[in-house]
C-alpha cells in the first residue's frame, strides 16, 4: 500500500518527466522496486494514450480538411453555374423587346408573391 501512495504522490505532482524519473529512482531505493515498475507501466500506458490521441486528432483534421476542400469545390461549381445561367438569362433578355421584358418581370413578381403567400405549395408556378 505505501508503494501505491508513493506512486500516486509522484504522478500527481506537476513536474517534468525527468524529475518524475529521478523521484521514482529515489523512492525505489527507499521503498521498493515495485514503485519503479508501477511508474514504468503507467508511463507506457500514458505515452500510448497520448500517441493514440494524437493520431485521432490528426485523422480528424484530415477529415475536416477533406470536407472543406469538397465545400470549396461545390461553392466554385455553384458560382460557375450561376455565372453561366446569368449569362444565358442576359442573352435571352437582350433578344426580347422592351414590352416582353416588362411582362416577364411582372410574371416573375407575381410568381414571387404567390410563393410568399403559399410558401409550401406549387400555386402559381409552372412546376409539376
C-alpha angles and dihedrals in degrees: 000000000000087000091059091047091051091047094049091045091055099046093046093058115098096236136124124271093252091051089049091052091049091051091047090053090051091050091046090058093047104036118015143303089254090080090059091047091049091049093048091051092047092046092050092050092045092050091048090050091051092049091049090049091049091050091049091050092049091049090049091050089050091053091047091049091051091048091050090050090051091049092049090051092048091050091048090050091049092050091050092048091048092050092049093048092047090052091050092048091048090050091051092046091053090056093054125086120244091258092049091051090050092051091047091053091048090052091049092051090048089051091051091049091052092048090048092052095041105025097169099045137073091232111146094007127107092224117119 
